[in-house]
Amino acid sequence: MSDYRLSAKARDDLDDILAYVANHNIPSSIKLETLFHRSFLFLSEHPFAGTLKEDVVSPPIRFWPVDNY
């Protein structure tokens, strides 16, 4: 099993997303946090998963949507 660490900026972004959702629906924010962390774990184990976007930024990056985010 792989492990993952979030940068301070990524943690701040995640906190902002979860706080926004929690302001509207606390159970949804809890579910979303679980989905994010499951995705982080999956991506730490499968770093080439996701859709490669070559036309968005250089160098190309992979996108992995979590729910609507």
Protein Blocks (a to p, Z undefined) as FASTA:
>chain_A
ZZddddfklmmmmmmmmmmmmmmomklmmmmmmmmmmmmmmmmmmmmgcjddfklbccdd
ddddehjZZ
